[in-house]
C-alpha cells in the first residue's frame, strides 16, 4: 500500500529534520531506536532499514570476550591426555 505525506523540512540545531507521521512509520515498521540508511538517488531521498553485513569469522573472533561470554576460552592446540599417548605406544 503506497502512502504519501507532504512534510516541511525544519531546522534543529545544525541539522535538518522531518517528522515522520505515525501511520507511515507504522507501515514502514519504524520505531524509536531503529537504525536506518539514508541515501540520495537522482535527487530523491531514500530511507530504508539498515541491515549490517554478516560478520566474518575473523570479526567474530576479534569481538569474542571471555569475560562477557561465560569465561570460556578456546584452546590454542588440541589437548592430548597421557592415557591416550600411552595406549597408542602399547599397540
C-alpha positions as semicolon CSV with decimal commas, in nm:
position;residue;x (nm);y (nm);z (nm)
1;X;0,000;0,000;0,000
2;X;0,150;0,329;-0,109
3;X;0,132;0,613;0,144
4;X;0,225;0,974;0,073
5;X;0,269;1,267;0,310
6;X;0,369;1,624;0,233
7;X;0,611;1,741;0,503
8;X;0,810;2,054;0,584
9;X;1,184;2,027;0,645
10;X;1,275;2,212;0,965
11;X;1,596;2,330;1,129
12;X;1,702;2,160;1,454
13;X;2,038;2,290;1,580
14;X;2,282;2,220;1,294
15;X;2,059;1,956;1,134
16;X;1,755;1,940;0,914
17;X;1,467;1,724;1,035
18;X;1,147;1,575;0,902
19;X;0,886;1,434;1,139
20;X;0,753;1,103;1,009
21;X;0,377;1,069;1,061
22;X;0,273;0,777;1,284
23;X;0,074;0,589;1,017
24;X;0,368;0,598;0,776
25;X;0,616;0,498;1,050
26;X;0,396;0,202;1,148
27;X;0,357;0,096;0,786
28;X;0,736;0,107;0,738
29;X;0,795;-0,067;1,076
30;X;0,995;0,232;1,202
31;X;1,021;0,276;1,579
32;X;1,249;0,483;1,800
33;X;1,599;0,336;1,808
34;X;1,580;0,152;1,472
35;X;1,886;0,208;1,254
36;X;1,811;0,329;0,902
37;X;2,020;0,400;0,595
38;X;1,970;0,738;0,426
39;X;2,075;0,779;0,063
40;X;2,012;1,006;-0,233
41;X;1,933;0,872;-0,580
42;X;1,878;1,122;-0,863
43;X;1,767;1,388;-0,615
44;X;1,527;1,160;-0,427
45;X;1,595;1,086;-0,060
46;X;1,558;0,718;0,028
47;X;1,521;0,590;0,386
48;X;1,540;0,215;0,444
49;X;1,610;-0,022;0,730
50;X;1,982;-0,078;0,780
51;X;2,092;-0,440;0,789
52;X;2,460;-0,477;0,876
53;X;2,652;-0,728;0,665
54;X;2,712;-1,063;0,835
55;X;3,030;-1,077;1,044
56;X;3,323;-1,277;0,912
57;X;3,478;-1,544;1,132
58;X;3,777;-1,313;1,194
59;X;3,542;-1,034;1,308
60;X;3,354;-1,274;1,539
61;X;3,679;-1,397;1,694
62;X;3,805;-1,040;1,739
63;X;3,477;-0,946;1,914
64;X;3,484;-1,251;2,145
65;X;3,531;-1,154;2,509
66;X;3,571;-1,448;2,753
67;X;3,470;-1,223;3,046
68;X;3,141;-1,145;2,876
69;X;3,073;-1,493;2,739
70;X;3,088;-1,711;3,049
71;X;3,466;-1,727;3,093
72;X;3,514;-1,990;2,825
73;X;3,833;-1,973;2,624
74;X;3,944;-2,159;2,317
75;X;4,242;-2,389;2,342
76;X;4,535;-2,289;2,125
77;X;4,614;-2,655;2,046
78;X;4,427;-2,982;2,095
79;X;4,478;-3,134;2,438
80;X;4,620;-3,489;2,428
81;X;4,585;-3,682;2,753
82;X;4,872;-3,900;2,875
83;X;4,649;-4,207;2,880
84;X;4,588;-4,164;2,506
85;X;4,962;-4,142;2,435
86;X;5,038;-4,448;2,650
87;X;4,763;-4,652;2,483
88;X;4,897;-4,565;2,140
89;X;5,253;-4,666;2,240
90;X;5,140;-5,008;2,367
91;X;4,970;-5,103;2,038
